[in-house]
Amino acid sequence: MIHETLNVSDSKNSSATLTTYILQNYPKFSAERLRPLVLVIPGGGYSHYGQREQEAIAIKMNSLGFHAAILHYTLAPMRFPQALCDAANAVALIRKNAGSWNVDSNKIILAGFSAGGHLSSLLGCFWNSQFLKDYISCTSEEIRPNFLCLSYPVVTADEKFCHEGSIQNIIGSIPEEEAAKICKSLGKNSMREVVSIEKNISSDFPPAFIWHTLKDEAVPAKNTILLANALYEKGIDCEYHLFNRGKHALALASAETANPDGSNAESECTVWPELFKNWFEGIPNS
């Protein structure tokens, strides 16, 4: 296994890192094998990183045959779109190393949890936008996520349904002049519209696997209902699972990522990694 931590950007505004979990090929029978890579993007409301949404997820993805990596992106206080630039640069770094890591560069999957799901979706929305080109030096194809795996993601900035802390942490520090420039570039009336995923879905958005729970107390299920509906309207490949039981931030939903008292384990939700793999492998040419 290639297990190392790399700097994502040389920008003084970013301390983002990428930690790899790259599976070994076997010279006698799989020397040329290319695997898809799952880039794990933990949640935490853009204020911290959810500990249970990191290595346990990467190792689970390894067990299903995927390379994996974990992105630690810029947290609040940040200047938008720094975290988005971190995600874009991380994808570009993976593509740059695809040859030496035996990664299929057409099968890079962003697996985002909660706020990490929001960040993954932002890149899904804007990887091919002129707006993002103004902030990074990579080409659109270098930063393109091929697929998304979204676990209880923050989606909307609608005040009735949003996770307000996440929204404030990602846009709260942006100067008014910069916000106006971004809104004009994207044809939006406010930064809340800019970071509302469901308002920015285009035909460029990647195919997405999404799961959530009806009993999520922090990020209402309406977030993913809005997203799934927006993807349906645009004809984007999407598989959506809404489980009945389960708190927010279940991670694997198993004993592996449960709290010491056993909470945050929900047996009906433990199937999501296998459901994701089945969905991914069922997509033509995936």
BADREN-404203 format. One record per residue (C-alpha): x, y, z; residue number from 1; residue in three letters. Coordinates in Angstrom, 2 decimals. Layout:
REM BADREN-404203
{east: X; north: Y; up: Z; resi: NUM; resn: ALA}
...
//
This chain:
REM BADREN-404203
{east: 0.00; north: 0.00; up: 0.00; resi: 1; resn: MET}
{east: 1.09; north: 3.55; up: -0.75; resi: 2; resn: ILE}
{east: 0.21; north: 5.39; up: 2.43; resi: 3; resn: HIS}
{east: 1.50; north: 8.94; up: 2.55; resi: 4; resn: GLU}
{east: 0.32; north: 12.49; up: 3.17; resi: 5; resn: THR}
{east: 0.85; north: 15.10; up: 0.48; resi: 6; resn: LEU}
{east: 0.26; north: 18.82; up: 0.33; resi: 7; resn: ASN}
{east: -2.64; north: 19.59; up: -2.00; resi: 8; resn: VAL}
{east: -1.73; north: 23.19; up: -2.82; resi: 9; resn: SER}
{east: 1.26; north: 25.48; up: -2.58; resi: 10; resn: ASP}
{east: -1.03; north: 28.43; up: -1.83; resi: 11; resn: SER}
{east: -0.29; north: 30.26; up: 1.43; resi: 12; resn: LYS}
{east: -4.05; north: 30.35; up: 2.00; resi: 13; resn: ASN}
{east: -4.36; north: 26.58; up: 2.10; resi: 14; resn: SER}
{east: -2.90; north: 23.90; up: 4.35; resi: 15; resn: SER}
{east: -4.97; north: 21.16; up: 2.69; resi: 16; resn: ALA}
{east: -3.52; north: 17.64; up: 2.59; resi: 17; resn: THR}
{east: -4.26; north: 14.36; up: 0.85; resi: 18; resn: LEU}
{east: -3.61; north: 11.08; up: 2.68; resi: 19; resn: THR}
{east: -3.47; north: 8.07; up: 0.38; resi: 20; resn: THR}
{east: -4.58; north: 4.46; up: 0.79; resi: 21; resn: TYR}
{east: -3.38; north: 3.08; up: -2.54; resi: 22; resn: ILE}
{east: -3.74; north: -0.67; up: -2.98; resi: 23; resn: LEU}
{east: -0.85; north: -2.78; up: -4.20; resi: 24; resn: GLN}
{east: -0.76; north: -4.51; up: -7.57; resi: 25; resn: ASN}
{east: 0.73; north: -7.99; up: -7.83; resi: 26; resn: TYR}
{east: 3.46; north: -8.25; up: -10.49; resi: 27; resn: PRO}
{east: 2.71; north: -11.83; up: -11.55; resi: 28; resn: LYS}
{east: -1.01; north: -11.39; up: -12.34; resi: 29; resn: PHE}
{east: -2.20; north: -7.78; up: -11.99; resi: 30; resn: SER}
{east: 0.79; north: -5.55; up: -12.71; resi: 31; resn: ALA}
{east: -1.18; north: -3.31; up: -15.08; resi: 32; resn: GLU}
{east: -4.45; north: -3.24; up: -13.17; resi: 33; resn: ARG}
{east: -6.11; north: 0.17; up: -12.84; resi: 34; resn: LEU}
{east: -8.60; north: 0.75; up: -10.05; resi: 35; resn: ARG}
{east: -11.14; north: 3.49; up: -9.35; resi: 36; resn: PRO}
{east: -10.24; north: 5.82; up: -6.48; resi: 37; resn: LEU}
{east: -12.59; north: 7.08; up: -3.78; resi: 38; resn: VAL}
{east: -11.63; north: 10.48; up: -2.39; resi: 39; resn: LEU}
{east: -13.08; north: 10.63; up: 1.13; resi: 40; resn: VAL}
{east: -14.17; north: 14.13; up: 2.20; resi: 41; resn: ILE}
{east: -15.22; north: 14.16; up: 5.86; resi: 42; resn: PRO}
{east: -17.92; north: 16.37; up: 7.32; resi: 43; resn: GLY}
{east: -17.83; north: 18.60; up: 10.37; resi: 44; resn: GLY}
{east: -19.77; north: 21.70; up: 9.36; resi: 45; resn: GLY}
{east: -16.65; north: 23.26; up: 7.78; resi: 46; resn: TYR}
{east: -15.40; north: 23.82; up: 11.34; resi: 47; resn: SER}
{east: -13.69; north: 20.45; up: 12.04; resi: 48; resn: HIS}
{east: -13.26; north: 17.01; up: 10.47; resi: 49; resn: TYR}
{east: -15.57; north: 14.19; up: 11.52; resi: 50; resn: GLY}
{east: -13.20; north: 11.57; up: 12.91; resi: 51; resn: GLN}
{east: -15.43; north: 8.61; up: 12.03; resi: 52; resn: ARG}
{east: -15.66; north: 9.77; up: 8.40; resi: 53; resn: GLU}
{east: -12.00; north: 9.33; up: 7.57; resi: 54; resn: GLN}
{east: -9.80; north: 6.24; up: 7.83; resi: 55; resn: GLU}
{east: -12.64; north: 3.80; up: 8.55; resi: 56; resn: ALA}
{east: -14.27; north: 4.86; up: 5.29; resi: 57; resn: ILE}
{east: -11.01; north: 4.64; up: 3.33; resi: 58; resn: ALA}
{east: -10.31; north: 1.13; up: 4.61; resi: 59; resn: ILE}
{east: -13.88; north: 0.02; up: 3.84; resi: 60; resn: LYS}
{east: -13.48; north: 1.29; up: 0.29; resi: 61; resn: MET}
{east: -10.16; north: -0.58; up: 0.03; resi: 62; resn: ASN}
{east: -11.99; north: -3.76; up: 1.08; resi: 63; resn: SER}
{east: -14.43; north: -3.24; up: -1.80; resi: 64; resn: LEU}
{east: -11.59; north: -2.95; up: -4.32; resi: 65; resn: GLY}
{east: -11.18; north: 0.82; up: -4.54; resi: 66; resn: PHE}
{east: -8.07; north: 2.88; up: -4.00; resi: 67; resn: HIS}
{east: -8.83; north: 5.59; up: -1.46; resi: 68; resn: ALA}
{east: -7.55; north: 8.91; up: -0.20; resi: 69; resn: ALA}
{east: -8.71; north: 11.38; up: 2.45; resi: 70; resn: ILE}
{east: -8.87; north: 15.13; up: 1.89; resi: 71; resn: LEU}
{east: -8.32; north: 17.55; up: 4.77; resi: 72; resn: HIS}
{east: -9.53; north: 20.82; up: 3.28; resi: 73; resn: TYR}
{east: -9.43; north: 24.39; up: 4.58; resi: 74; resn: THR}
{east: -11.78; north: 25.01; up: 7.50; resi: 75; resn: LEU}
{east: -13.44; north: 28.17; up: 8.79; resi: 76; resn: ALA}
{east: -12.53; north: 30.92; up: 9.05; resi: 77; resn: PRO}
{east: -11.86; north: 30.71; up: 5.33; resi: 78; resn: MET}
{east: -12.37; north: 32.88; up: 2.30; resi: 79; resn: ARG}
{east: -14.72; north: 31.29; up: -0.20; resi: 80; resn: PHE}
{east: -13.99; north: 29.41; up: -2.44; resi: 81; resn: PRO}
{east: -10.82; north: 28.12; up: -0.73; resi: 82; resn: GLN}
{east: -12.25; north: 24.75; up: 0.36; resi: 83; resn: ALA}
{east: -13.64; north: 24.26; up: -3.15; resi: 84; resn: LEU}
{east: -10.21; north: 25.02; up: -4.61; resi: 85; resn: CYS}
{east: -8.73; north: 22.43; up: -2.24; resi: 86; resn: ASP}
{east: -11.13; north: 19.78; up: -3.53; resi: 87; resn: ALA}
{east: -10.37; north: 20.71; up: -7.14; resi: 88; resn: ALA}
{east: -6.62; north: 20.63; up: -6.57; resi: 89; resn: ASN}
{east: -6.91; north: 17.27; up: -4.80; resi: 90; resn: ALA}
{east: -8.61; north: 15.73; up: -7.84; resi: 91; resn: VAL}
{east: -5.92; north: 17.22; up: -10.08; resi: 92; resn: ALA}
{east: -3.21; north: 15.78; up: -7.82; resi: 93; resn: LEU}
{east: -4.78; north: 12.33; up: -8.05; resi: 94; resn: ILE}
{east: -4.88; north: 12.55; up: -11.85; resi: 95; resn: ARG}
{east: -1.26; north: 13.71; up: -11.92; resi: 96; resn: LYS}
{east: -0.25; north: 10.59; up: -9.98; resi: 97; resn: ASN}
{east: -2.68; north: 8.22; up: -11.70; resi: 98; resn: ALA}
{east: 0.09; north: 6.38; up: -13.54; resi: 99; resn: GLY}
{east: 2.28; north: 5.66; up: -10.53; resi: 100; resn: SER}
{east: -0.73; north: 4.87; up: -8.32; resi: 101; resn: TRP}
{east: -2.48; north: 2.65; up: -10.89; resi: 102; resn: ASN}
{east: -5.61; north: 4.81; up: -10.77; resi: 103; resn: VAL}
{east: -8.15; north: 4.83; up: -13.58; resi: 104; resn: ASP}
{east: -8.26; north: 8.59; up: -14.16; resi: 105; resn: SER}
{east: -11.80; north: 8.30; up: -15.55; resi: 106; resn: ASN}
{east: -13.06; north: 6.77; up: -12.31; resi: 107; resn: LYS}
{east: -12.36; north: 9.30; up: -9.56; resi: 108; resn: ILE}
{east: -15.19; north: 9.32; up: -7.05; resi: 109; resn: ILE}
{east: -15.77; north: 11.98; up: -4.40; resi: 110; resn: LEU}
{east: -17.26; north: 10.43; up: -1.26; resi: 111; resn: ALA}
{east: -18.49; north: 13.33; up: 0.85; resi: 112; resn: GLY}
{east: -20.15; north: 13.22; up: 4.26; resi: 113; resn: PHE}
{east: -22.41; north: 16.00; up: 5.56; resi: 114; resn: SER}
{east: -20.49; north: 19.26; up: 4.88; resi: 115; resn: ALA}
{east: -18.00; north: 17.14; up: 2.94; resi: 116; resn: GLY}
{east: -20.92; north: 16.07; up: 0.77; resi: 117; resn: GLY}
{east: -21.69; north: 19.72; up: 0.19; resi: 118; resn: HIS}
{east: -18.09; north: 20.37; up: -0.83; resi: 119; resn: LEU}
{east: -18.12; north: 17.34; up: -3.15; resi: 120; resn: SER}
{east: -21.33; north: 18.59; up: -4.73; resi: 121; resn: SER}
{east: -19.96; north: 22.10; up: -5.18; resi: 122; resn: LEU}
{east: -17.15; north: 20.67; up: -7.28; resi: 123; resn: LEU}
{east: -19.74; north: 18.63; up: -9.16; resi: 124; resn: GLY}
{east: -21.55; north: 21.88; up: -9.95; resi: 125; resn: CYS}
{east: -18.60; north: 24.12; up: -10.80; resi: 126; resn: PHE}
{east: -15.71; north: 21.99; up: -12.13; resi: 127; resn: TRP}
{east: -16.40; north: 23.29; up: -15.65; resi: 128; resn: ASN}
{east: -17.24; north: 26.89; up: -14.75; resi: 129; resn: SER}
{east: -15.37; north: 30.04; up: -15.62; resi: 130; resn: GLN}
{east: -15.90; north: 31.13; up: -12.01; resi: 131; resn: PHE}
{east: -13.63; north: 28.37; up: -10.69; resi: 132; resn: LEU}
{east: -11.04; north: 28.87; up: -13.45; resi: 133; resn: LYS}
{east: -10.40; north: 32.32; up: -11.99; resi: 134; resn: ASP}
{east: -9.11; north: 30.75; up: -8.74; resi: 135; resn: TYR}
{east: -7.06; north: 27.72; up: -9.79; resi: 136; resn: ILE}
{east: -4.42; north: 26.96; up: -12.41; resi: 137; resn: SER}
{east: -5.70; north: 23.50; up: -13.39; resi: 138; resn: CYS}
{east: -7.83; north: 22.74; up: -16.43; resi: 139; resn: THR}
{east: -11.45; north: 21.69; up: -16.11; resi: 140; resn: SER}
{east: -10.68; north: 18.12; up: -17.16; resi: 141; resn: GLU}
{east: -7.94; north: 17.84; up: -14.53; resi: 142; resn: GLU}
{east: -10.36; north: 18.69; up: -11.70; resi: 143; resn: ILE}
{east: -13.42; north: 16.86; up: -12.98; resi: 144; resn: ARG}
{east: -15.01; north: 14.41; up: -10.50; resi: 145; resn: PRO}
{east: -16.34; north: 11.44; up: -12.45; resi: 146; resn: ASN}
{east: -18.80; north: 10.24; up: -9.80; resi: 147; resn: PHE}
{east: -20.14; north: 11.32; up: -6.41; resi: 148; resn: LEU}
{east: -21.04; north: 9.24; up: -3.36; resi: 149; resn: CYS}
{east: -22.93; north: 11.53; up: -0.98; resi: 150; resn: LEU}
{east: -23.71; north: 10.50; up: 2.59; resi: 151; resn: SER}
{east: -26.30; north: 12.69; up: 4.36; resi: 152; resn: TYR}
{east: -24.94; north: 15.77; up: 2.53; resi: 153; resn: PRO}
{east: -25.65; north: 19.41; up: 3.27; resi: 154; resn: VAL}
{east: -27.33; north: 20.57; up: 0.05; resi: 155; resn: VAL}
{east: -29.41; north: 23.70; up: 0.37; resi: 156; resn: THR}
{east: -28.94; north: 27.15; up: 1.87; resi: 157; resn: ALA}
{east: -32.70; north: 27.63; up: 2.09; resi: 158; resn: ASP}
{east: -33.18; north: 28.84; up: 5.66; resi: 159; resn: GLU}
{east: -36.09; north: 26.42; up: 6.22; resi: 160; resn: LYS}
{east: -34.01; north: 23.32; up: 5.60; resi: 161; resn: PHE}
{east: -30.32; north: 24.19; up: 5.70; resi: 162; resn: CYS}
{east: -27.59; north: 23.37; up: 8.18; resi: 163; resn: HIS}
{east: -26.96; north: 27.02; up: 8.98; resi: 164; resn: GLU}
{east: -23.58; north: 26.48; up: 10.61; resi: 165; resn: GLY}
{east: -22.15; north: 24.91; up: 7.46; resi: 166; resn: SER}
{east: -23.52; north: 27.66; up: 5.25; resi: 167; resn: ILE}
{east: -22.17; north: 30.43; up: 7.46; resi: 168; resn: GLN}
{east: -18.76; north: 28.77; up: 7.74; resi: 169; resn: ASN}
{east: -18.27; north: 28.46; up: 4.00; resi: 170; resn: ILE}
{east: -19.49; north: 31.92; up: 2.95; resi: 171; resn: ILE}
{east: -19.49; north: 33.99; up: 6.15; resi: 172; resn: GLY}
{east: -15.97; north: 35.40; up: 5.72; resi: 173; resn: SER}
{east: -16.19; north: 36.46; up: 2.08; resi: 174; resn: ILE}
{east: -15.83; north: 40.21; up: 1.46; resi: 175; resn: PRO}
{east: -18.89; north: 41.89; up: -0.03; resi: 176; resn: GLU}
{east: -17.06; north: 42.95; up: -3.20; resi: 177; resn: GLU}
{east: -15.79; north: 39.44; up: -3.86; resi: 178; resn: GLU}
{east: -19.25; north: 37.99; up: -3.21; resi: 179; resn: ALA}
{east: -20.77; north: 40.38; up: -5.75; resi: 180; resn: ALA}
{east: -18.17; north: 39.36; up: -8.33; resi: 181; resn: LYS}
{east: -18.91; north: 35.65; up: -7.85; resi: 182; resn: ILE}
{east: -22.68; north: 36.16; up: -7.97; resi: 183; resn: CYS}
{east: -22.37; north: 38.13; up: -11.20; resi: 184; resn: LYS}
{east: -20.14; north: 35.47; up: -12.76; resi: 185; resn: SER}
{east: -22.67; north: 32.74; up: -11.97; resi: 186; resn: LEU}
{east: -25.82; north: 34.77; up: -12.58; resi: 187; resn: GLY}
{east: -27.00; north: 34.43; up: -8.99; resi: 188; resn: LYS}
{east: -28.64; north: 36.97; up: -6.70; resi: 189; resn: ASN}
{east: -26.82; north: 35.97; up: -3.50; resi: 190; resn: SER}
{east: -24.08; north: 33.77; up: -2.11; resi: 191; resn: MET}
{east: -26.76; north: 31.57; up: -0.56; resi: 192; resn: ARG}
{east: -27.90; north: 30.78; up: -4.10; resi: 193; resn: GLU}
{east: -24.30; north: 30.12; up: -5.14; resi: 194; resn: VAL}
{east: -23.87; north: 27.46; up: -2.44; resi: 195; resn: VAL}
{east: -27.34; north: 25.91; up: -2.81; resi: 196; resn: SER}
{east: -26.47; north: 22.79; up: -4.77; resi: 197; resn: ILE}
{east: -29.98; north: 22.21; up: -6.08; resi: 198; resn: GLU}
{east: -29.90; north: 25.64; up: -7.78; resi: 199; resn: LYS}
{east: -26.69; north: 24.89; up: -9.69; resi: 200; resn: ASN}
{east: -27.27; north: 21.49; up: -11.30; resi: 201; resn: ILE}
{east: -26.32; north: 21.34; up: -14.98; resi: 202; resn: SER}
{east: -25.71; north: 18.57; up: -17.50; resi: 203; resn: SER}
{east: -22.05; north: 18.61; up: -16.33; resi: 204; resn: ASP}
{east: -22.98; north: 17.32; up: -12.86; resi: 205; resn: PHE}
{east: -21.54; north: 13.82; up: -12.25; resi: 206; resn: PRO}
{east: -23.63; north: 10.69; up: -11.70; resi: 207; resn: PRO}
{east: -24.40; north: 10.47; up: -7.98; resi: 208; resn: ALA}
{east: -25.17; north: 7.87; up: -5.33; resi: 209; resn: PHE}
{east: -26.95; north: 9.47; up: -2.36; resi: 210; resn: ILE}
{east: -28.16; north: 8.17; up: 0.98; resi: 211; resn: TRP}
{east: -29.74; north: 9.83; up: 3.99; resi: 212; resn: HIS}
{east: -32.01; north: 9.04; up: 6.94; resi: 213; resn: THR}
{east: -35.49; north: 10.36; up: 7.59; resi: 214; resn: LEU}
{east: -34.65; north: 10.85; up: 11.29; resi: 215; resn: LYS}
{east: -31.53; north: 12.98; up: 10.67; resi: 216; resn: ASP}
{east: -31.78; north: 15.71; up: 13.30; resi: 217; resn: GLU}
{east: -29.01; north: 17.98; up: 11.97; resi: 218; resn: ALA}
{east: -29.39; north: 17.97; up: 8.18; resi: 219; resn: VAL}
{east: -33.05; north: 17.47; up: 7.27; resi: 220; resn: PRO}
{east: -33.84; north: 14.81; up: 4.68; resi: 221; resn: ALA}
{east: -35.37; north: 17.58; up: 2.58; resi: 222; resn: LYS}
{east: -31.77; north: 18.41; up: 1.54; resi: 223; resn: ASN}
{east: -31.34; north: 15.19; up: -0.40; resi: 224; resn: THR}
{east: -34.93; north: 15.16; up: -1.62; resi: 225; resn: ILE}
{east: -34.24; north: 18.54; up: -3.26; resi: 226; resn: LEU}
{east: -31.00; north: 17.22; up: -4.73; resi: 227; resn: LEU}
{east: -32.47; north: 14.00; up: -6.07; resi: 228; resn: ALA}
{east: -35.33; north: 15.93; up: -7.65; resi: 229; resn: ASN}
{east: -32.93; north: 18.42; up: -9.28; resi: 230; resn: ALA}
{east: -30.86; north: 15.55; up: -10.70; resi: 231; resn: LEU}
{east: -34.01; north: 13.86; up: -11.99; resi: 232; resn: TYR}
{east: -35.08; north: 17.05; up: -13.74; resi: 233; resn: GLU}
{east: -31.68; north: 17.29; up: -15.50; resi: 234; resn: LYS}
{east: -31.55; north: 13.60; up: -16.38; resi: 235; resn: GLY}
{east: -28.43; north: 12.94; up: -14.27; resi: 236; resn: ILE}
{east: -27.82; north: 9.31; up: -13.26; resi: 237; resn: ASP}
{east: -28.75; north: 9.09; up: -9.58; resi: 238; resn: CYS}
{east: -29.48; north: 6.37; up: -7.04; resi: 239; resn: GLU}
{east: -31.11; north: 7.67; up: -3.85; resi: 240; resn: TYR}
{east: -31.73; north: 5.76; up: -0.61; resi: 241; resn: HIS}
{east: -33.72; north: 7.32; up: 2.23; resi: 242; resn: LEU}
{east: -33.53; north: 5.05; up: 5.27; resi: 243; resn: PHE}
{east: -36.12; north: 5.46; up: 8.01; resi: 244; resn: ASN}
{east: -33.97; north: 5.25; up: 11.15; resi: 245; resn: ARG}
{east: -30.61; north: 6.76; up: 11.96; resi: 246; resn: GLY}
{east: -29.07; north: 9.89; up: 13.47; resi: 247; resn: LYS}
{east: -26.84; north: 12.31; up: 11.61; resi: 248; resn: HIS}
{east: -23.22; north: 11.38; up: 10.91; resi: 249; resn: ALA}
{east: -23.62; north: 7.62; up: 10.89; resi: 250; resn: LEU}
{east: -20.43; north: 7.07; up: 8.83; resi: 251; resn: ALA}
{east: -20.42; north: 3.30; up: 8.22; resi: 252; resn: LEU}
{east: -23.44; north: 2.96; up: 10.56; resi: 253; resn: ALA}
{east: -21.76; north: -0.12; up: 12.05; resi: 254; resn: SER}
{east: -19.97; north: -0.97; up: 15.29; resi: 255; resn: ALA}
{east: -16.72; north: 0.12; up: 13.61; resi: 256; resn: GLU}
{east: -17.76; north: 3.79; up: 13.62; resi: 257; resn: THR}
{east: -20.22; north: 3.75; up: 16.53; resi: 258; resn: ALA}
{east: -19.83; north: 5.83; up: 19.67; resi: 259; resn: ASN}
{east: -18.66; north: 4.04; up: 22.85; resi: 260; resn: PRO}
{east: -22.27; north: 3.75; up: 24.03; resi: 261; resn: ASP}
{east: -23.25; north: 2.07; up: 20.78; resi: 262; resn: GLY}
{east: -25.07; north: 5.05; up: 19.33; resi: 263; resn: SER}
{east: -24.51; north: 6.02; up: 15.69; resi: 264; resn: ASN}
{east: -24.86; north: 2.38; up: 14.71; resi: 265; resn: ALA}
{east: -27.93; north: 1.55; up: 12.64; resi: 266; resn: GLU}
{east: -28.07; north: -1.92; up: 11.13; resi: 267; resn: SER}
{east: -30.40; north: -1.08; up: 8.26; resi: 268; resn: GLU}
{east: -27.96; north: 1.57; up: 7.00; resi: 269; resn: CYS}
{east: -24.82; north: -0.60; up: 7.06; resi: 270; resn: THR}
{east: -25.55; north: -1.79; up: 3.52; resi: 271; resn: VAL}
{east: -24.80; north: 1.57; up: 1.93; resi: 272; resn: TRP}
{east: -21.17; north: 0.85; up: 0.89; resi: 273; resn: PRO}
{east: -22.22; north: -2.32; up: -0.94; resi: 274; resn: GLU}
{east: -25.20; north: -0.51; up: -2.49; resi: 275; resn: LEU}
{east: -22.79; north: 2.18; up: -3.69; resi: 276; resn: PHE}
{east: -20.44; north: -0.41; up: -5.20; resi: 277; resn: LYS}
{east: -23.32; north: -2.17; up: -6.97; resi: 278; resn: ASN}
{east: -24.56; north: 1.14; up: -8.37; resi: 279; resn: TRP}
{east: -21.09; north: 2.17; up: -9.51; resi: 280; resn: PHE}
{east: -20.33; north: -1.13; up: -11.21; resi: 281; resn: GLU}
{east: -23.72; north: -1.07; up: -12.94; resi: 282; resn: GLY}
{east: -23.07; north: 2.21; up: -14.71; resi: 283; resn: ILE}
{east: -22.02; north: 1.58; up: -18.35; resi: 284; resn: PRO}
{east: -18.24; north: 1.90; up: -18.80; resi: 285; resn: ASN}
{east: -17.66; north: 2.36; up: -15.03; resi: 286; resn: SER}
//
